[in-house]
Amino acid sequence: MRSFAAYNPFVLTVYFFAVSGFAMFSMHPAVTCISLLGAVLLRLTRGGVSLRGSMLLLGFFLLTALINPLVSHHGATVLFVLNDNPVTLESLIYGIFASASMLSILCWFGSFSRMMTRDKLLYVCGRLSPKLALVLSMAMRYVALLGQQARKTAQAQKALGLYKEDSLYDKLRGGIRIFSVLLTWALENGITTADSMAARGYGIGKRTHFAIFRFTRADGALLAAIVLCTALTLSGAGALSHSFYPYFTVSASTPLAVCSLISYAILAILPLCIDGKEAIRWHSSLSRM
């Protein structure tokens, strides 16, 4: 049994860029609702939303939705006047959908960051650009090393008695000292790493690429389904017409527009269908034991 996150990293990358890219460049209300629903359900099923995170996302949604009608006064339907500035229904609707679009993209990339671990990112970047994979792996390594070195430096300074006063000025001086030590350490360690790589012959000839991931028939089938849904979605994107100003209107649905929306909806719920199918198979196998 195989969950959606267990598929080939290249297939996952194509999926998330396809589903979030269309939501990023299309402000059609139906597309925004489908994208937000699929992104939120995926985050919930993958256990990626805490209470604090939910409150932050809700606050972000409300804040960005209410800012637009306060700064933009376009639209024909005036709800009320605030400080001699009209607050219109169209600006409020535009703010809601713009906020929902940004929230869905944040959720998509949040799920992407949870599924795409470091080894998966290095696998994808290594296939596309080995130099980019090297820079990315070194950057990820130095993030952890800098954190460890910062803690060691702070503990050493406390042991030397440099933090005698619990004041903002003392903490600021301590932070500047730690930053100076980290900068010097990073430069010295970078030179050492470069010399070590040159001594081992990096860059002399063509190097092989090792990966624990394999592209299977199931990955090919899923990639074909993603490409097909994306192509159908893009083919009908021109028929998805709408307008927020001066009145909020959505054009009558054409067969091409309906086909585009259905294809995008299938694309958005594709991970849920795969995970749901595997969950049903798992519970069925447990019941037969």
PEQUICOR-V911563 format. One record per residue. PHI is phi in whole degrees, -180 to 180 (none if undefined). PSI is psi in degrees with one decimal (* if undefined). OMEGA is omega in radians with two decimals (* if undefined). Layout:
phi=PHI psi=PSI omega=OMEGA
phi=PHI psi=PSI omega=OMEGA
This chain:
phi=none psi=143.1 omega=-2.98
phi=-139 psi=122.7 omega=3.10
phi=-83 psi=173.4 omega=-3.11
phi=-65 psi=-37.5 omega=-3.12
phi=-68 psi=-17.2 omega=-3.11
phi=-86 psi=-2.4 omega=3.12
phi=-74 psi=170.2 omega=-3.09
phi=-57 psi=136.1 omega=-3.11
phi=-58 psi=-32.6 omega=3.11
phi=-65 psi=-39.7 omega=3.12
phi=-66 psi=-42.1 omega=3.11
phi=-63 psi=-40.5 omega=3.13
phi=-63 psi=-44.2 omega=3.11
phi=-62 psi=-41.4 omega=-3.11
phi=-63 psi=-50.9 omega=-3.05
phi=-67 psi=-35.3 omega=3.09
phi=-70 psi=-32.3 omega=3.13
phi=-72 psi=-47.7 omega=-3.05
phi=-72 psi=-35.8 omega=3.13
phi=-83 psi=-30.0 omega=3.14
phi=-65 psi=-41.4 omega=3.12
phi=-67 psi=-38.2 omega=3.10
phi=-69 psi=-27.5 omega=-3.12
phi=-73 psi=-35.5 omega=-3.05
phi=-104 psi=3.2 omega=3.11
phi=-125 psi=122.6 omega=3.12
phi=-102 psi=18.8 omega=3.11
phi=-63 psi=133.6 omega=-3.08
phi=-56 psi=-40.8 omega=-3.13
phi=-67 psi=-41.6 omega=3.12
phi=-63 psi=-42.5 omega=3.14
phi=-63 psi=-43.6 omega=3.14
phi=-65 psi=-42.7 omega=3.13
phi=-64 psi=-44.4 omega=-3.13
phi=-63 psi=-44.5 omega=-3.14
phi=-65 psi=-42.1 omega=3.14
phi=-64 psi=-46.8 omega=3.14
phi=-64 psi=-41.1 omega=-3.11
phi=-68 psi=-43.2 omega=-3.12
phi=-68 psi=-42.8 omega=3.12
phi=-63 psi=-38.0 omega=3.11
phi=-66 psi=-42.1 omega=3.11
phi=-64 psi=-38.9 omega=-3.13
phi=-68 psi=-43.3 omega=-3.12
phi=-70 psi=-28.6 omega=3.12
phi=-87 psi=1.0 omega=3.11
phi=68 psi=35.0 omega=-3.06
phi=-104 psi=13.8 omega=-3.11
phi=-126 psi=117.8 omega=3.05
phi=-95 psi=173.8 omega=3.13
phi=-64 psi=-42.0 omega=3.13
phi=-66 psi=-42.3 omega=3.12
phi=-64 psi=-38.0 omega=3.11
phi=-64 psi=-40.9 omega=3.12
phi=-66 psi=-38.4 omega=3.11
phi=-66 psi=-42.8 omega=3.12
phi=-65 psi=-39.0 omega=3.11
phi=-66 psi=-41.3 omega=3.09
phi=-64 psi=-40.1 omega=3.09
phi=-63 psi=-41.7 omega=-3.14
phi=-63 psi=-47.2 omega=-3.11
phi=-67 psi=-40.0 omega=-3.11
phi=-65 psi=-49.4 omega=-3.12
phi=-69 psi=-28.7 omega=3.13
phi=-73 psi=-32.7 omega=-3.09
phi=-89 psi=-16.7 omega=-3.13
phi=-69 psi=-41.0 omega=-3.05
phi=-60 psi=-49.1 omega=3.14
phi=-66 psi=-17.3 omega=3.12
phi=-84 psi=-25.4 omega=-3.11
phi=-108 psi=-22.6 omega=3.12
phi=-113 psi=126.8 omega=-3.06
phi=-116 psi=26.2 omega=3.08
phi=-78 psi=159.5 omega=3.13
phi=117 psi=154.0 omega=-3.07
phi=-97 psi=-19.0 omega=-3.08
phi=-99 psi=104.0 omega=-3.10
phi=-88 psi=123.6 omega=3.11
phi=-84 psi=-50.0 omega=3.08
phi=-162 psi=171.5 omega=-3.12
phi=-113 psi=128.5 omega=-3.13
phi=-124 psi=114.6 omega=-3.12
phi=54 psi=47.0 omega=3.12
phi=65 psi=15.2 omega=3.10
phi=-117 psi=126.4 omega=-3.12
phi=-75 psi=138.1 omega=3.03
phi=-105 psi=114.5 omega=-3.00
phi=-102 psi=155.2 omega=3.11
phi=-67 psi=-37.5 omega=-3.12
phi=-65 psi=-39.8 omega=3.10
phi=-66 psi=-37.2 omega=3.11
phi=-66 psi=-43.8 omega=3.12
phi=-64 psi=-42.5 omega=3.12
phi=-62 psi=-41.4 omega=3.11
phi=-63 psi=-38.6 omega=3.14
phi=-65 psi=-46.7 omega=-3.11
phi=-72 psi=-34.9 omega=3.07
phi=-66 psi=-40.6 omega=3.09
phi=-66 psi=-40.4 omega=3.11
phi=-65 psi=-37.1 omega=3.11
phi=-65 psi=-46.0 omega=3.11
phi=-64 psi=-38.3 omega=3.14
phi=-66 psi=-40.2 omega=3.12
phi=-65 psi=-39.2 omega=3.12
phi=-66 psi=-39.6 omega=3.08
phi=-61 psi=-41.2 omega=3.13
phi=-68 psi=-39.9 omega=3.11
phi=-61 psi=-47.8 omega=-3.11
phi=-73 psi=-24.5 omega=3.01
phi=-66 psi=-42.9 omega=3.06
phi=-66 psi=-36.5 omega=3.10
phi=-62 psi=-43.3 omega=-3.14
phi=-68 psi=-29.0 omega=3.12
phi=-76 psi=-37.2 omega=-3.12
phi=-81 psi=-37.3 omega=-3.07
phi=-89 psi=93.5 omega=3.11
phi=-75 psi=179.5 omega=-3.08
phi=-63 psi=-42.5 omega=-3.12
phi=-66 psi=-31.9 omega=3.09
phi=-70 psi=-41.3 omega=3.11
phi=-64 psi=-40.5 omega=3.12
phi=-67 psi=-34.0 omega=3.09
phi=-64 psi=-46.0 omega=-3.13
phi=-67 psi=-46.3 omega=-3.12
phi=-69 psi=-33.0 omega=3.13
phi=-66 psi=-32.9 omega=3.09
phi=-72 psi=-37.3 omega=-3.10
phi=-82 psi=-45.6 omega=-3.10
phi=-152 psi=107.8 omega=3.12
phi=-60 psi=-35.1 omega=3.12
phi=-66 psi=-39.7 omega=3.09
phi=-64 psi=-39.3 omega=3.10
phi=-63 psi=-39.4 omega=3.11
phi=-65 psi=-46.8 omega=3.14
phi=-63 psi=-40.8 omega=-3.14
phi=-66 psi=-43.7 omega=3.14
phi=-65 psi=-39.6 omega=3.12
phi=-68 psi=-38.2 omega=3.12
phi=-65 psi=-43.5 omega=3.11
phi=-64 psi=-37.4 omega=3.12
phi=-67 psi=-41.6 omega=-3.10
phi=-73 psi=-24.9 omega=3.07
phi=-62 psi=-47.2 omega=3.12
phi=-67 psi=-41.3 omega=-3.13
phi=-66 psi=-38.6 omega=3.11
phi=-65 psi=-38.2 omega=3.08
phi=-63 psi=-44.8 omega=3.11
phi=-64 psi=-42.4 omega=-3.13
phi=-67 psi=-35.0 omega=3.10
phi=-65 psi=-41.7 omega=3.11
phi=-66 psi=-40.5 omega=3.11
phi=-64 psi=-41.9 omega=-3.13
phi=-66 psi=-41.9 omega=3.12
phi=-64 psi=-40.9 omega=3.11
phi=-66 psi=-38.8 omega=3.12
phi=-65 psi=-39.3 omega=3.13
phi=-69 psi=-36.2 omega=3.07
phi=-66 psi=-38.4 omega=3.12
phi=-66 psi=-30.3 omega=3.10
phi=-81 psi=-5.3 omega=3.10
phi=81 psi=26.6 omega=-3.12
phi=-82 psi=-15.8 omega=3.10
phi=-105 psi=70.7 omega=-3.09
phi=-84 psi=-33.9 omega=-3.09
phi=-112 psi=135.0 omega=3.14
phi=-90 psi=73.3 omega=-3.10
phi=-130 psi=163.0 omega=-3.14
phi=-65 psi=-38.4 omega=3.14
phi=-65 psi=-40.4 omega=3.14
phi=-67 psi=-39.4 omega=3.11
phi=-68 psi=-36.6 omega=3.12
phi=-66 psi=-42.1 omega=3.10
phi=-64 psi=-40.6 omega=3.10
phi=-63 psi=-40.4 omega=3.10
phi=-64 psi=-37.9 omega=3.11
phi=-66 psi=-39.7 omega=3.11
phi=-64 psi=-42.4 omega=3.14
phi=-64 psi=-41.6 omega=3.12
phi=-63 psi=-40.2 omega=3.12
phi=-64 psi=-43.0 omega=3.11
phi=-65 psi=-42.4 omega=-3.14
phi=-65 psi=-39.1 omega=3.13
phi=-64 psi=-44.8 omega=3.12
phi=-65 psi=-41.8 omega=3.14
phi=-64 psi=-41.3 omega=-3.13
phi=-65 psi=-40.8 omega=3.13
phi=-66 psi=-43.7 omega=3.13
phi=-65 psi=-41.8 omega=-3.14
phi=-68 psi=-34.6 omega=3.09
phi=-65 psi=-40.4 omega=3.09
phi=-65 psi=-41.5 omega=3.12
phi=-63 psi=-41.6 omega=3.12
phi=-65 psi=-41.9 omega=3.12
phi=-64 psi=-42.9 omega=3.11
phi=-64 psi=-39.5 omega=3.13
phi=-65 psi=-42.1 omega=3.13
phi=-67 psi=-39.2 omega=3.11
phi=-66 psi=-36.6 omega=3.13
phi=-68 psi=-27.1 omega=3.14
phi=-90 psi=4.9 omega=3.03
phi=86 psi=23.7 omega=3.14
phi=-69 psi=132.5 omega=3.11
phi=91 psi=-3.0 omega=-3.11
phi=-76 psi=-47.1 omega=-3.11
phi=-137 psi=-175.0 omega=3.14
phi=-73 psi=132.5 omega=-3.08
phi=-107 psi=148.8 omega=3.10
phi=-81 psi=162.5 omega=-3.12
phi=-124 psi=121.4 omega=-3.14
phi=-101 psi=138.4 omega=3.09
phi=-150 psi=143.9 omega=3.13
phi=-90 psi=-4.6 omega=-3.10
phi=-96 psi=143.9 omega=3.11
phi=-126 psi=145.5 omega=3.13
phi=-92 psi=110.2 omega=-3.06
phi=-102 psi=178.5 omega=3.10
phi=-64 psi=-36.9 omega=3.10
phi=-63 psi=-38.7 omega=3.07
phi=-64 psi=-41.3 omega=3.11
phi=-64 psi=-40.4 omega=3.13
phi=-66 psi=-42.2 omega=3.12
phi=-67 psi=-40.3 omega=3.11
phi=-63 psi=-40.4 omega=3.10
phi=-63 psi=-40.2 omega=3.12
phi=-65 psi=-39.8 omega=3.13
phi=-65 psi=-44.8 omega=3.14
phi=-64 psi=-41.2 omega=3.14
phi=-64 psi=-47.2 omega=3.13
phi=-63 psi=-38.9 omega=3.12
phi=-66 psi=-41.9 omega=3.13
phi=-64 psi=-43.2 omega=3.12
phi=-66 psi=-36.6 omega=3.12
phi=-66 psi=-44.9 omega=-3.13
phi=-70 psi=-30.9 omega=-3.12
phi=-65 psi=-29.5 omega=3.13
phi=-105 psi=10.9 omega=-3.11
phi=-65 psi=-32.0 omega=3.14
phi=-69 psi=-20.9 omega=-3.14
phi=-86 psi=-6.6 omega=-3.14
phi=-89 psi=85.2 omega=-3.11
phi=-104 psi=143.6 omega=3.13
phi=-158 psi=168.5 omega=3.12
phi=-151 psi=137.5 omega=3.08
phi=-100 psi=-28.3 omega=-3.08
phi=-128 psi=145.3 omega=-0.07
phi=-77 psi=-16.0 omega=3.06
phi=-125 psi=148.5 omega=3.10
phi=-81 psi=111.4 omega=-3.10
phi=-136 psi=145.8 omega=3.03
phi=-125 psi=127.2 omega=-3.05
phi=-67 psi=160.9 omega=3.12
phi=-62 psi=142.3 omega=-3.07
phi=-73 psi=128.2 omega=3.04
phi=-101 psi=160.9 omega=3.11
phi=-57 psi=-36.4 omega=3.13
phi=-69 psi=-38.3 omega=3.11
phi=-68 psi=-40.9 omega=3.11
phi=-63 psi=-41.3 omega=3.10
phi=-62 psi=-39.4 omega=3.12
phi=-65 psi=-43.4 omega=-3.13
phi=-67 psi=-40.6 omega=3.12
phi=-65 psi=-41.9 omega=3.13
phi=-63 psi=-41.6 omega=3.13
phi=-69 psi=-35.7 omega=3.09
phi=-64 psi=-41.2 omega=3.08
phi=-63 psi=-41.2 omega=3.12
phi=-64 psi=-38.9 omega=-3.09
phi=-71 psi=-34.1 omega=-3.10
phi=-98 psi=7.2 omega=-3.11
phi=-59 psi=-46.1 omega=3.09
phi=-62 psi=-37.0 omega=3.13
phi=-65 psi=-38.6 omega=3.12
phi=-66 psi=-42.8 omega=-3.13
phi=-66 psi=-47.1 omega=3.13
phi=-66 psi=-37.3 omega=3.10
phi=-65 psi=-40.1 omega=3.10
phi=-63 psi=-43.1 omega=3.14
phi=-68 psi=-35.1 omega=3.10
phi=-66 psi=-40.1 omega=3.12
phi=-65 psi=-42.4 omega=3.12
phi=-64 psi=-37.3 omega=-3.14
phi=-67 psi=-46.6 omega=3.12
phi=-67 psi=-33.4 omega=3.10
phi=-67 psi=-40.0 omega=3.10
phi=-68 psi=-35.1 omega=3.09
phi=-67 psi=-36.6 omega=-3.12
phi=-70 psi=-23.4 omega=3.12
phi=-86 psi=-7.6 omega=-3.12
phi=-80 psi=* omega=*
